[in-house]
Amino acid sequence: MPKAVILGLGNRLAGDDAFGVLAAEALQECGAPAASVELDVFEAVELLRGADKAVIVDALGTEWGKPGEVVALEVQLENVDVEVLRNLWAHRITPVQLLATAWGVGALKGKAWIVGVVSDNVEFLSPVSQRTADSFHEVCELICRLLPELRIDCSCAGNRFREKLSRPLVQP
């Protein structure tokens, strides 16, 4: 049976960069095979092991569109240039580098996408912007179209996501 995985990348303490992490946690709480890996490359590669399909959820830079815009990029792993991996550092990795690493070591065998929200708000200790938060439902619906076999409940995930946004960034 094919295996699909959703991974959320980012930094929950850096504004909109928390989007992927919080989205993956919300999806997981509603039964999706999702995980928040923040910056742990090695854990992410292991979570991708055996996957036929993978979606990485992350905040994307403004070179991909206007702030608040939802973007889906299919990564053609067999065409990834070795230059993408040349500057690989385990504590700072792009979604493409992560997918290419997983593919290169044989962990990921199939299709991969990056789904994200374009943002210019990654200031340390700032909350997720309303513009980015409002994009969650569109991101969830897009993931549902890419991975229909998961039957994700976007209503449940949206509620969980909103709950996460209402909590303090740092728990005492």
N, C-alpha and C positions, 0 to 999 in steps of 0.2 A: 504494500500500500504506500502511495507517495506521501512524503512528509513535507509539510509546509511550516515555516518558522517566521515569526515576526520578532525583530530585535529593535529596541529603542536605544538610541545613542544620545549622548549629550551630557550636560553638567547641570544638575538641578539648582545650582547656586548662581547660574549665569543667565538670568532673564529668559528669553525665548529658547535658549539652548536646552532648557529643561523639557521642552515640548516632547521630544522623542521618548525620553525616560518616563515621563508621566503618562503619555499615551500608551506605551507598552504595558505599564503597570495596570492601567484601567482596562485594557483589552484582556490581560491575563486574569484579572479578577472576575471577568465576565465569561471565562471559559476558553478564550483563544490561546493557542500555543505561542505565547508571547513572553518575552523576558526583557527586563531593563538591565543593560550591561554597562551603562555609563561609559567608563573609559577602560574597561578590562578586556583587552584584545584577546587574550588567551581563553577566557571564559566564552567570549563571543564565538570564536572558532569552534570550540567544543559544542556549543549549542547549535551550530550550523551543521555539525557532523551528521551525514546521512540525509540531509535535506534535498528535496527535489525542487523546492521553490523557497525563496527567501525574500522578505521585505524588510528593509532597514528604514526605520522612521527617525527623522532627524530634522533639525532646523537647517535651512539652506541659506547661503549668502545671496546678496542682492544681484550677483552676476547671473542668477537663475530666474529673475523676474522681479516683480514689484512686491514690497512687503505685504504679507497677508495672502499672497497667491499660493495655491497648492500646486505642487509639481510632482510628477511621477517620471522617473528616468529608468528605463530598462538598461541594465549593465550587461554588455556582451562580453562575458568573462573570457572567452577564448581569444578575444581581440585586445585585451588589456595589455598595454605596452609595459615592458619591464621598468620603464622610467617612473611609472606610478608607484612602484615599490622602492625605488632607490632611496627616498628620504623617509622611509618607514621608521617610526619610533613608537614603541609600545605604549607610550603615554600620550601620544598625539597622533591620531590616525583618522583618515577620512573614511567615509563609508565605502568608497570604491576600493581603497587599500584593504579594508577589512574583508570585503567580498573576494577580492583577488587573492588575498592570503588564504582564505578558507578554500577557495577553488584550487589554488596552487598546491596545497597539501592534501587534496582529495577529500576534504570534509564536505564541501558543497558540490553537488553533482548537476544541478539543473539551472533553472532560470532565477534571476535576481533583479530586484527593483529597489530603488531608493525613492521613498515617498516622503515629502516634507513640505514645510511651510517656509516661504521666503521671509527672512527677518533681518533687521538691522539693529535689534535690541539684544545684545549679549553682555550687558554690563553686570559685573559681579554684584551679587546680593540684590538684584532687582527682580521683581516678579515677572511672570509670563505676561506679556502685553495682552490686552483685550482683543486686539486685532488677530493675534496668533491663536489665542484661546478659542475664538469664534470659528476657527478653521477646523476644529477637531472633527465635527460631523462629516465634513467633506473629505477629510483624510480617511476616516473610518469607511465611508462609502466607497472610496477609491480602492482601499485594501480589500473590501468585499468583492469588488469586480475582478481584482487580480487573483484572489484566493477564494473563489466561491465555495469550494468544498468545506471551508471552515465554518460557514453559516454563523458569522459573527453577529452578535446582538449590539448594534450601534447605539440603541437607546440606553441599554444598560451601561455600556462603556462610556457614553457621553455623561451619564449621571455620575459615574465613578470619577471621571476626569474632572468634572466641576467640583466634586468634593475635594479632590487633591489640590486644586487651585485655591481653595478656601483655607487651607492649612498653612501655618508658618513655614518658611523655607527651611529653617533649622529647628528640629524638634529638641526640646530641653531634655 
